Amino acid sequence: MAALIVVLAVMTGFHDAVRQQILGSIPHVLIQRYGDELTEVPKVIAEAQSVSTKILSAQPFVSKEAMLVSRGNVAAVTVKGIEAGNKIFKQKIQSAVGGDARTMVFADESALPGIIIGIDTASTLGITVGETINVIPPIFTITPFGMMPKMKSFRVVGIFTQRGGFMDTYFAYVDLRQAQRLLEIGEAVSGIEIETDSFSSAAVVSQELRSTFSYPYVVRSWEDLFGSFLSAIKLEKLGLFIVLGIIILVAAFNIATTLIMVVMEKHKDIAILRTMGATSQSIMKIFVFEGLIIGIIGTGAGTLLGLLLAKNADPIIKGIELLSGVRIFDQAVYGMERFPSVVYSSDVTIVAITAMIICLLATIYPAWRAARMDPAEALRYD
């Protein structure tokens, strides 16, 4: 019981943590155009916002693969042009002393344009905040010396330092207007990012948007992009629930065995009660009640222990690591600041009800044996 609650809490925690990692950079809903950039941006944004009251914001973006070059090092990223209201600025960003990354990205165009990169990209390039990098998009210019790639210099004004945003490794963020000039696409954009009031509303909103934006538009929610990955985690959670449920089933046989032994030891008492007028139903109720008491005590104790362990999983893991000197949960590997463990009352309720049902079923056969006992046969040799 306790093991099942702890495992479900940990799997739920991992599921929620991974979802937050994904949604740290990915919009709830994405509107794009098949094989082409999106034009008439204000019209598309206005139509999208009028579809549902669950839509909080709709912002254009530009996205294109490019190479970052600095100090002889090269890193491949997706350069993404964004506006000032993008949710990427809600994350922790390391910026220059006394400066704000958001302000510097959208600074005066006369200065060197700013760019924000991930910590892994900065490590690959060997640079830090304030240094200059060259961005090379897949655009070439024909010259007398052949085809030359386009190159533009940017100043690193921010570096992502938050653990867990594994999607940020593949992005570099710049001002939307700078990205449009860099990619030579004029006023067009790659798509529209839709933010809803909740991640759970994305599927409904995307379905409503599809009725408005038909071909050549394509509307995808975050579940369409990464739903299969999260479904795999849910499937693992279900598998562990079944496996540990079987362990509870095996434990329930102990209840049945205990009651059978009680029936064998108390056969004289059962026979005496029968001769005194006790019915078979009353005898059966006695043993069912005894089994339920055992099940309630075991379920209650297991639930309390499981909740205690699940609620304090992170300090327990850190305490074990401190005492043993062995790293059990590497935060850098999993991209999480703490050991994930989330307890949902629905999970605990389902586990408790399942355990009680199994315990009740385990009492039926011993109680039936006791109710079917013949008093004369039980007292023949006594």
BELZI-V521904 format. One record per helix or strand. SS is the DSSP state (2 for helix, 1 for strand). FROM is the first residue (numbers start at 1). LEN is the number of residues. If there is no record, write none. Layout:
# BELZI-V521904
SS	FROM	LEN
SS	FROM	LEN
This chain:
# BELZI-V521904
2	2	22
1	29	5
1	36	1
1	38	1
2	41	9
1	55	16
1	73	10
2	87	4
1	93	3
2	101	5
1	114	5
2	119	7
1	132	6
1	140	4
1	146	4
1	152	9
2	166	5
1	171	5
2	176	8
1	189	1
1	191	6
2	199	14
1	217	5
2	222	44
2	267	9
2	280	32
2	313	12
2	331	4
2	345	27
2	375	4
